Amino acid sequence: YTSPPVIEFMVTPEEIRDGQAAKLLWNVTGATKIVIEGIGEVAAKGKKVIRPNPPTQYYILKATGRGGEVAKVVSVKVNKN
């Protein structure tokens, strides 16, 4: 039995004003391919500065490994100025 990939995926801060930046942080173990929708394939561990659009932007990380595919979603609430 091969366990599925383990995903740690978060965004900080979870709420910003329009035009501000937030940061995606991730750490994935047990995956051979990791993709963040809208960003592309990424390394197993990393961070990326993002500039989300209002009202809410969703980011989906998909990790594929021998044990299957796992996905996790985070979101950023963007308030209009």
Secondary structure, 3 states (H helix, E strand, C coil): CCCCCEEEEEEECCEEECCCCEEEEEEEECCCEEEECCCEECCCEEEEEECCCCCEEEEEEEEEECCEEEEEEEEEEEECC
